[in-house]
Amino acid sequence: MAKTSKDQIRRRIHARIRRRVQGSTERPRLAVFRSVKHIYAQLIDDAQGQTMAAAGSVEKNATNGGNIAGAKAIGKLLAERAQDKGIKAIVFDRGGYHYHGRVKALADAAREAGLQF
């Protein structure tokens, strides 16, 4: 029997979350992806299958996404881009990661910048 990797476990948890969390045009889904060096976030309208806004630590002006300060900067940047498009309320999709550390910092920064979830 093959050993289950951490990524396989995370993907299984994410699939379970996605059965309940759906983004719409009024309340898009804030999806988070975290790697060792970077963090990415996007607002997704699942009804139309469109990404409405996105931010990631790989962008030119972005800070280091491998730490909490970088995650806060990405959360704030995403919230600003969302408000430019008239998005105020979202649903949060932690992507199978624990709501802790960089994922929590990104969510808190987005909340402080004006997104409601």
Backbone bond lengths (Angstrom), bond angles and torsions (degrees), N, CA, C in turn:
res aa  C-N    CA-C-N  psi(-1)  N-CA   C-N-CA  omega(-1)  CA-C   N-CA-C  phi
1 M - - - 1.451 - - 1.526 109.12 -
2 A 1.322 117.52 128.87 1.461 122.11 -177.07 1.520 110.85 -74.71
3 K 1.309 114.27 146.74 1.463 120.24 178.92 1.531 109.53 -76.29
4 T 1.321 116.43 138.86 1.457 121.75 179.07 1.523 108.79 -84.80
5 S 1.349 117.16 128.41 1.457 120.70 -179.09 1.524 110.32 -82.80
6 K 1.322 115.68 165.18 1.463 120.63 178.70 1.525 110.48 -61.98
7 D 1.341 116.43 -36.93 1.463 119.47 -179.87 1.525 111.40 -67.73
8 Q 1.325 118.00 -37.13 1.464 120.77 177.18 1.524 110.77 -64.88
9 I 1.315 116.45 -39.52 1.462 120.69 177.29 1.526 110.20 -63.91
10 R 1.353 116.63 -45.64 1.466 121.18 179.68 1.523 110.87 -60.88
11 R 1.332 116.85 -42.21 1.468 120.20 179.70 1.526 111.66 -64.61
12 R 1.321 117.43 -36.44 1.458 121.09 177.59 1.533 110.46 -66.42
13 I 1.328 116.57 -42.17 1.470 121.11 177.40 1.519 109.99 -64.21
14 H 1.349 116.24 -41.73 1.462 120.30 179.86 1.526 111.41 -62.66
15 A 1.322 116.88 -40.71 1.470 120.63 178.18 1.529 110.30 -62.17
16 R 1.317 116.39 -38.63 1.465 120.54 178.35 1.531 110.83 -66.02
17 I 1.330 117.03 -40.57 1.466 121.44 177.81 1.524 110.17 -64.37
18 R 1.341 116.26 -42.48 1.467 121.37 -175.45 1.525 112.97 -65.97
19 R 1.329 116.96 -21.18 1.463 118.70 175.98 1.516 110.98 -65.50
20 R 1.310 117.22 -26.75 1.468 121.59 -177.59 1.523 113.60 -103.22
21 V 1.325 117.65 -33.74 1.468 121.84 -174.22 1.522 109.38 -94.05
22 Q 1.326 116.21 115.69 1.467 121.75 178.45 1.521 109.04 -125.01
23 G 1.308 117.37 133.49 1.450 121.85 175.98 1.512 110.41 -92.25
24 S 1.319 116.28 146.02 1.463 121.31 178.10 1.519 108.00 -128.75
25 T 1.326 116.47 179.31 1.457 120.12 178.75 1.521 110.51 -65.51
26 E 1.348 117.08 -37.91 1.463 121.10 -179.46 1.530 111.16 -75.01
27 R 1.336 116.59 -39.48 1.470 122.08 -178.97 1.524 109.13 -130.68
28 P 1.335 117.66 85.91 1.458 119.54 179.50 1.531 111.52 -68.49
29 R 1.314 114.85 161.80 1.468 121.83 -179.56 1.517 109.40 -90.91
30 L 1.334 116.64 126.28 1.459 122.00 175.03 1.521 107.76 -88.81
31 A 1.332 116.49 101.59 1.460 122.46 -178.08 1.522 109.23 -95.90
32 V 1.328 116.36 133.00 1.460 122.71 -178.20 1.512 109.23 -113.97
33 F 1.341 115.99 135.06 1.458 121.24 170.01 1.511 107.66 -125.74
34 R 1.323 115.82 132.62 1.455 121.59 -175.50 1.525 108.15 -124.39
35 S 1.321 116.06 126.83 1.461 120.07 171.62 1.529 106.88 -115.14
36 V 1.306 116.98 -176.58 1.459 119.52 -178.22 1.530 110.54 -65.97
37 K 1.334 117.03 -42.93 1.472 120.98 -175.49 1.518 114.09 -95.48
38 H 1.332 118.38 -25.63 1.463 121.02 -170.51 1.520 111.82 -132.79
39 I 1.345 114.02 167.41 1.462 121.05 173.16 1.524 107.37 -139.72
40 Y 1.315 115.98 140.28 1.454 122.39 -177.05 1.525 108.68 -129.49
41 A 1.334 116.35 147.13 1.462 120.46 176.40 1.518 107.86 -143.05
42 Q 1.326 115.87 141.97 1.460 119.84 176.45 1.510 110.70 -144.79
43 L 1.324 115.20 148.28 1.461 122.13 175.74 1.516 107.25 -98.43
44 I 1.332 115.89 121.63 1.455 121.41 -171.95 1.518 110.44 -121.29
45 D 1.333 115.46 131.38 1.463 122.34 171.46 1.520 106.43 -94.94
46 D 1.330 116.91 101.82 1.464 120.85 -176.38 1.523 112.48 -70.22
47 A 1.321 117.56 -25.65 1.460 120.09 -180.00 1.526 110.56 -64.75
48 Q 1.324 117.13 -39.67 1.463 121.28 -179.84 1.520 112.81 -101.81
49 G 1.334 117.27 -9.40 1.455 120.74 -178.97 1.508 112.81 69.64
50 Q 1.329 116.79 38.56 1.464 121.55 -176.07 1.517 111.48 -121.85
51 T 1.328 116.10 144.57 1.457 121.41 170.20 1.524 106.88 -90.03
52 M 1.330 116.03 122.33 1.462 120.67 -176.05 1.523 112.15 -90.27
53 A 1.315 117.68 -33.15 1.466 122.72 177.49 1.518 107.54 -157.39
54 A 1.330 115.76 151.89 1.460 119.83 -179.84 1.516 110.04 -149.35
55 A 1.316 115.68 155.01 1.461 122.39 174.80 1.520 107.51 -152.24
56 G 1.313 115.30 145.96 1.458 119.66 179.58 1.513 110.64 -153.21
57 S 1.308 116.29 157.68 1.459 120.66 -177.47 1.528 112.31 -76.53
58 V 1.323 118.44 -1.18 1.462 120.93 177.78 1.532 112.07 -89.40
59 E 1.324 116.99 -4.81 1.462 120.43 179.55 1.529 110.17 -66.94
60 K 1.326 116.36 160.52 1.461 121.69 -175.03 1.530 113.62 -55.73
61 N 1.331 117.25 -49.50 1.466 121.10 -173.24 1.522 112.29 -91.12
62 A 1.319 118.84 2.71 1.461 121.66 -173.52 1.525 111.25 -77.11
63 T 1.333 114.12 156.07 1.460 120.60 177.49 1.520 109.41 -88.36
64 N 1.300 116.39 -178.95 1.464 122.93 178.91 1.526 109.34 -62.69
65 G 1.318 117.72 124.13 1.456 121.22 -179.19 1.514 113.77 -89.87
66 G 1.332 117.29 0.15 1.441 120.99 -178.51 1.515 113.80 -86.68
67 N 1.341 116.87 5.73 1.460 119.07 178.54 1.532 110.38 -136.61
68 I 1.316 116.29 173.25 1.459 121.51 -174.81 1.522 111.46 -66.41
69 A 1.325 117.88 -37.71 1.467 120.57 179.33 1.531 110.77 -61.91
70 G 1.315 117.34 -40.30 1.458 121.46 177.58 1.513 111.85 -65.60
71 A 1.328 116.68 -39.64 1.465 121.18 179.03 1.533 110.26 -64.79
72 K 1.337 116.87 -39.29 1.468 120.47 177.72 1.524 110.54 -62.89
73 A 1.339 116.40 -41.66 1.470 120.64 179.86 1.524 110.90 -63.14
74 I 1.325 117.99 -40.38 1.464 121.91 179.90 1.526 109.97 -68.21
75 G 1.331 118.29 -40.51 1.467 121.49 177.61 1.522 111.82 -61.28
76 K 1.330 115.85 -42.21 1.469 120.60 179.14 1.531 110.38 -66.99
77 L 1.323 116.95 -43.36 1.465 121.68 179.52 1.527 111.41 -62.02
78 L 1.331 117.03 -42.85 1.455 120.60 179.37 1.525 110.97 -64.72
79 A 1.332 116.96 -40.92 1.465 120.84 179.30 1.533 110.96 -63.21
80 E 1.319 116.97 -39.64 1.468 120.37 177.57 1.527 110.72 -64.10
81 R 1.328 117.24 -43.47 1.466 120.92 179.25 1.527 110.93 -65.48
82 A 1.323 116.75 -36.62 1.467 120.67 178.84 1.527 110.41 -66.60
83 Q 1.315 117.23 -42.74 1.460 120.07 -178.49 1.525 111.40 -68.79
84 D 1.327 117.33 -29.84 1.466 120.31 174.53 1.529 110.98 -62.96
85 K 1.331 116.98 -29.81 1.469 121.56 178.91 1.520 112.22 -94.60
86 G 1.338 117.57 5.73 1.458 121.45 176.35 1.521 114.60 83.11
87 I 1.322 117.86 19.26 1.464 121.83 179.71 1.525 108.68 -95.03
88 K 1.332 115.75 124.68 1.464 119.99 179.78 1.520 112.56 -116.63
89 A 1.339 117.53 -35.83 1.464 122.12 -176.39 1.522 109.87 -113.86
90 I 1.330 116.27 138.82 1.460 121.68 -179.39 1.521 109.75 -138.61
91 V 1.329 115.96 170.78 1.462 122.16 167.89 1.525 106.38 -115.40
92 F 1.317 117.19 141.67 1.459 121.93 -173.36 1.525 110.89 -98.07
93 D 1.327 115.70 130.93 1.460 123.23 177.18 1.521 107.43 -120.72
94 R 1.320 116.80 107.00 1.458 121.04 -175.00 1.522 112.61 -77.54
95 G 1.299 118.00 -1.81 1.453 122.05 173.13 1.516 115.35 70.55
96 G 1.327 117.92 20.70 1.448 120.75 -179.36 1.516 113.51 88.70
97 Y 1.331 116.98 -4.57 1.454 121.14 177.85 1.520 109.52 -85.11
98 H 1.325 116.96 156.75 1.456 120.88 174.48 1.520 108.67 -66.46
99 Y 1.328 116.59 143.82 1.470 120.65 177.29 1.525 106.93 -79.92
100 H 1.333 114.85 82.15 1.448 121.09 -170.43 1.521 107.43 -163.12
101 G 1.289 118.70 152.56 1.458 122.32 173.72 1.518 113.16 64.26
102 R 1.341 116.28 -124.98 1.472 120.86 -174.99 1.526 112.87 -66.22
103 V 1.331 117.75 -35.41 1.469 120.63 179.90 1.525 109.40 -65.77
104 K 1.317 117.26 -44.11 1.468 122.24 178.76 1.526 110.67 -66.36
105 A 1.335 117.48 -40.29 1.464 121.41 179.50 1.529 110.98 -62.70
106 L 1.334 116.98 -41.60 1.463 121.12 178.01 1.530 110.22 -62.82
107 A 1.325 117.01 -45.17 1.473 121.37 -179.54 1.520 111.12 -64.02
108 D 1.332 117.04 -44.52 1.468 120.61 -179.26 1.530 111.31 -64.15
109 A 1.332 116.92 -40.48 1.462 120.59 178.60 1.527 111.29 -65.30
110 A 1.333 117.29 -38.72 1.467 120.59 177.93 1.528 110.09 -65.75
111 R 1.327 116.93 -38.75 1.470 120.76 177.03 1.525 111.53 -63.69
112 E 1.331 116.03 -46.12 1.464 121.04 -179.69 1.514 111.83 -63.36
113 A 1.332 116.88 -30.32 1.461 121.58 -179.91 1.527 112.36 -82.52
114 G 1.340 118.08 -1.84 1.455 119.89 171.78 1.513 117.59 119.77
115 L 1.334 119.67 -4.28 1.470 119.72 177.60 1.520 109.79 -79.63
116 Q 1.326 116.09 143.51 1.467 120.83 -179.54 1.524 109.30 -109.77
117 F 1.348 115.11 124.42 1.463 121.49 174.11 1.493 110.33 -161.50
